[in-house]
């Protein structure tokens, strides 16, 4: 981190724009760079660390749950592969451009459904800046200014009032297809009711890394399934139904320490098979 900050400072001192990312903005805010800075070097390094840590671990944990659940669903992998081929038209991964990724709606649906059930941050810390009222059943509850509030994502995102069959991992719930259309490109993503799905939080203080994680999740899945399949290493005499149950049990045996994570992932061995 010190090296990155030093390189950005050197570029700025030389009149160059730097990387142009968030780190550049942080470095410009350091006292000895801006001459009227609002951050110390230590505060800047702290911010860089938190951004890197949060973006890396949260997305990685979601990918771990996603790959594990996908491994037990060969038909779902074929469904995603069908979309990848339709969108890329057989172009190799190294030739894919950024504008392809918003078109991978089935890939994104798998990522979203994993986030719905296995959000890496299970509660979103908020604070009321002014008095708020919340409807709880038939009562209106007044929340005074300066009150810490922790909406619990897993409770909201598995509420059967908004999510049919809420504890079933079902990526296809996110895909809407116009009537009489057979084109993959015509498929649209479900837009959940406001306040029923917000793994990146919502509002002006939503996650700064939201877009990065969305593209990363889709890119990993599309790049993997275009040429490979994920398989569960089966036990002697184990049926596909039993495999699926073992994977589900493994993923549901989780804990929240810093982030939501699988307790014993080694209970399910996986292998990557080239097509």
Secondary structure per residue as TSV (DSSP state, phi and psi in degrees):
chain	resnum	aa	ss	phi	psi
A	1	X	-	360.0	-39.3
A	2	X	H	-62.1	-40.2
A	3	X	H	-64.3	-43.3
A	4	X	H	-61.8	-45.8
A	5	X	H	-63.8	-41.2
A	6	X	H	-63.6	-40.1
A	7	X	H	-66.0	-40.6
A	8	X	H	-64.6	-42.2
A	9	X	H	-62.9	-42.5
A	10	X	H	-62.3	-42.3
A	11	X	H	-63.6	-44.2
A	12	X	H	-65.2	-42.2
A	13	X	H	-62.3	-29.5
A	14	X	T	-86.4	6.0
A	15	X	T	80.8	13.5
A	16	X	-	-93.8	159.8
A	17	X	-	-76.2	-12.9
A	18	X	T	75.0	-163.8
A	19	X	T	-71.4	-21.8
A	20	X	-	82.2	3.9
A	21	X	S	-94.9	-164.7
A	22	X	H	-64.4	-34.6
A	23	X	H	-63.0	-37.9
A	24	X	H	-58.8	-44.4
A	25	X	H	-63.7	-39.0
A	26	X	H	-65.7	-42.1
A	27	X	H	-65.4	-37.7
A	28	X	H	-63.6	-21.1
A	29	X	T	-90.1	-1.8
A	30	X	B	-72.3	144.3
A	31	X	H	-48.9	-52.0
A	32	X	H	-79.8	-3.3
A	33	X	H	-96.9	-50.1
A	34	X	H	-86.6	-12.3
A	35	X	S	68.2	-13.6
A	36	X	S	-140.0	34.0
A	37	X	-	-63.9	162.0
A	38	X	S	-113.5	-5.4
A	39	X	B	-125.0	143.4
A	40	X	-	-84.2	168.3
A	41	X	H	-60.7	-41.1
A	42	X	H	-63.2	-40.4
A	43	X	H	-66.2	-37.5
A	44	X	H	-64.9	-45.3
A	45	X	H	-62.2	-37.3
A	46	X	H	-62.7	-42.0
A	47	X	H	-65.5	-43.3
A	48	X	H	-60.5	-43.0
A	49	X	H	-61.3	-47.7
A	50	X	H	-64.1	-40.0
A	51	X	H	-63.9	-46.1
A	52	X	H	-64.4	-45.6
A	53	X	H	-63.8	-48.4
A	54	X	H	-63.7	-46.2
A	55	X	H	-68.7	-35.0
A	56	X	H	-74.3	-54.6
A	57	X	H	-71.2	-39.8
A	58	X	H	-63.0	-48.4
A	59	X	H	-66.6	-40.7
A	60	X	H	-61.0	-40.6
A	61	X	H	-65.7	-40.2
A	62	X	H	-62.8	-42.8
A	63	X	H	-62.1	-36.4
A	64	X	H	-62.7	-47.0
A	65	X	H	-62.9	-42.3
A	66	X	H	-63.3	-47.2
A	67	X	H	-65.0	-39.6
A	68	X	H	-62.3	-47.4
A	69	X	H	-67.2	-38.6
A	70	X	H	-63.1	-34.8
A	71	X	H	-58.3	-30.0
A	72	X	T	-90.3	5.0
A	73	X	-	-127.9	73.6
A	74	X	H	-58.7	-36.8
A	75	X	H	-65.5	-36.5
A	76	X	H	-68.0	-36.7
A	77	X	H	-63.8	-38.9
A	78	X	H	-64.7	-38.8
A	79	X	H	-61.6	-42.9
A	80	X	H	-69.4	-42.0
A	81	X	H	-59.7	-38.4
A	82	X	H	-58.1	-43.2
A	83	X	H	-65.8	-44.3
A	84	X	H	-58.4	-44.6
A	85	X	H	-66.0	-39.3
A	86	X	H	-65.7	-36.1
A	87	X	H	-79.5	-42.8
A	88	X	H	-87.4	-17.7
A	89	X	T	54.8	35.9
A	90	X	T	81.1	4.0
A	91	X	-	-66.9	138.4
A	92	X	-	-66.0	156.4
A	93	X	G	-55.7	-39.9
A	94	X	G	-65.7	-13.3
A	95	X	G	-100.2	0.9
A	96	X	-	-70.4	142.3
A	97	X	-	-111.3	163.5
A	98	X	G	-57.2	-35.7
A	99	X	G	-68.5	-8.9
A	100	X	G	-73.2	-33.5
A	101	X	G	-64.9	-37.7
A	102	X	G	-63.5	-15.4
A	103	X	G	-87.0	-12.9
A	104	X	-	-82.2	71.6
A	105	X	H	-72.8	-35.4
A	106	X	H	-68.5	-40.0
A	107	X	H	-59.2	-44.5
A	108	X	H	-66.2	-35.3
A	109	X	H	-61.8	-39.4
A	110	X	H	-63.1	-42.9
A	111	X	H	-63.7	-44.9
A	112	X	H	-65.3	-41.7
A	113	X	H	-66.2	-35.1
A	114	X	H	-66.2	-42.0
A	115	X	H	-62.5	-34.3
A	116	X	H	-62.6	-43.3
A	117	X	H	-93.9	-25.0
A	118	X	S	-132.3	51.3
A	119	X	-	-61.0	128.0
A	120	X	S	-64.0	-29.9
A	121	X	S	-110.5	111.4
A	122	X	-	-83.5	-18.6
A	123	X	E	-134.4	135.5
A	124	X	E	-102.2	111.0
A	125	X	E	-70.1	129.3
A	126	X	E	-134.7	164.1
A	127	X	E	-141.3	134.6
A	128	X	-	-75.6	128.3
A	129	X	S	-89.3	-20.7
A	130	X	S	-141.3	170.5
A	131	X	-	-61.5	137.4
A	132	X	E	-129.8	153.6
A	133	X	E	-120.2	140.7
A	134	X	E	-126.7	133.9
A	135	X	E	-81.1	117.6
A	136	X	E	-121.0	102.1
A	137	X	T	63.6	-121.3
A	138	X	T	-98.5	4.4
A	139	X	E	-106.6	148.4
A	140	X	E	-101.1	120.8
A	141	X	E	-104.4	125.4
A	142	X	E	-87.7	128.5
A	143	X	E	-110.8	117.0
A	144	X	-	-71.6	161.5
A	145	X	T	-58.9	148.2
A	146	X	T	75.3	19.2
A	147	X	-	-95.4	130.8
A	148	X	E	-73.9	132.6
A	149	X	E	-130.6	135.1
A	150	X	E	-123.4	87.1
A	151	X	E	-59.6	127.1
A	152	X	E	-91.6	108.0
A	153	X	H	-59.9	-44.7
A	154	X	H	-66.7	-28.3
A	155	X	H	-71.2	-44.2
A	156	X	H	-67.6	-43.5
A	157	X	T	-82.2	1.9
A	158	X	T	-124.8	20.9
A	159	X	-	-75.2	118.9
A	160	X	T	-64.1	-14.4
A	161	X	T	-68.1	-25.2
A	162	X	T	-117.0	-21.0
A	163	X	S	-128.4	99.1
A	164	X	T	-58.2	141.7
A	165	X	T	48.3	58.8
A	166	X	T	-64.9	-26.6
A	167	X	T	-95.8	6.6
A	168	X	S	-91.4	127.5
A	169	X	-	-77.7	106.2
A	170	X	-	-141.0	85.4
A	171	X	G	-57.8	-28.2
A	172	X	G	-65.4	-16.3
A	173	X	G	-62.8	-20.9
A	174	X	G	-87.5	-8.9
A	175	X	E	-102.7	125.9
A	176	X	E	-115.3	132.5
A	177	X	-	-121.3	129.7
A	178	X	-	-56.8	145.6
A	179	X	T	-57.8	135.9
A	180	X	T	69.8	5.9
A	181	X	-	-90.9	139.2
A	182	X	-	-117.7	4.0
A	183	X	-	-88.3	130.0
A	184	X	G	-60.1	-37.8
A	185	X	G	-65.4	-17.6
A	186	X	G	-83.0	-10.4
A	187	X	-	-66.9	145.2
A	188	X	E	-124.9	156.5
A	189	X	E	-88.5	140.2
A	190	X	-	-61.0	136.0
A	191	X	-	-105.7	107.7
A	192	X	-	-64.5	155.8
A	193	X	-	-57.4	139.1
A	194	X	T	-53.6	130.6
A	195	X	T	87.4	3.9
A	196	X	S	-108.9	-5.9
A	197	X	-	-156.2	107.8
A	198	X	-	-151.4	64.2
A	199	X	T	-63.5	-21.9
A	200	X	T	-98.9	15.3
A	201	X	-	68.3	-172.9
A	202	X	-	-144.2	166.4
A	203	X	G	86.4	-164.9
A	204	X	G	-69.4	-19.0
A	205	X	G	-111.6	34.7
A	206	X	S	-72.9	169.1
A	207	X	-	-59.0	127.1
A	208	X	T	-68.7	-22.2
A	209	X	T	-96.5	14.3
A	210	X	H	-55.1	-52.0
A	211	X	H	-64.1	-40.2
A	212	X	H	-60.5	-45.7
A	213	X	H	-67.4	-36.5
A	214	X	H	-62.9	-48.0
A	215	X	H	-66.4	-40.4
A	216	X	H	-63.1	-45.7
A	217	X	H	-60.4	-44.4
A	218	X	H	-68.1	-42.2
A	219	X	H	-63.4	-42.9
A	220	X	H	-61.7	-47.0
A	221	X	H	-66.4	-47.0
A	222	X	H	-65.0	-42.5
A	223	X	H	-65.5	-31.8
A	224	X	H	-76.9	-51.1
A	225	X	H	-81.2	-8.2
A	226	X	T	-68.1	-28.1
A	227	X	T	-128.8	-5.5
A	228	X	E	-137.4	166.1
A	229	X	E	-127.6	147.6
A	230	X	E	-100.9	128.3
A	231	X	E	-123.8	147.4
A	232	X	E	-86.1	135.8
A	233	X	-	-75.0	106.5
A	234	X	-	-77.7	155.2
A	235	X	-	-93.5	157.2
A	236	X	T	-52.9	128.1
A	237	X	T	75.3	5.7
A	238	X	-	-78.2	130.7
A	239	X	-	-85.6	166.6
A	240	X	H	-63.1	-35.4
A	241	X	H	-64.5	-40.7
A	242	X	H	-68.2	-36.8
A	243	X	H	-60.9	-47.0
A	244	X	H	-61.3	-41.0
A	245	X	H	-66.8	-38.2
A	246	X	H	-65.7	-40.9
A	247	X	H	-65.6	-44.5
A	248	X	H	-61.2	-44.0
A	249	X	H	-63.6	-39.5
A	250	X	H	-63.2	-44.7
A	251	X	H	-69.0	-36.0
A	252	X	H	-77.2	-14.5
A	253	X	S	-86.9	82.3
A	254	X	E	-131.2	173.1
A	255	X	E	-145.2	158.3
A	256	X	E	-112.8	106.3
A	257	X	S	-102.2	-86.0
A	258	X	S	-90.4	-39.6
A	259	X	S	-137.0	164.7
A	260	X	E	-69.4	129.9
A	261	X	E	-148.6	157.1
A	262	X	E	-74.2	133.5
A	263	X	S	-69.2	-48.0
A	264	X	-	-133.4	70.4
A	265	X	G	-62.5	-23.0
A	266	X	G	-69.4	-8.6
A	267	X	G	-67.8	-19.4
A	268	X	S	-123.6	107.0
A	269	X	-	-80.4	138.3
A	270	X	E	-119.5	156.4
A	271	X	E	-140.8	148.7
A	272	X	E	-105.2	121.3
A	273	X	E	-114.6	126.5
A	274	X	E	-76.1	140.1
A	275	X	-	-71.7	360.0
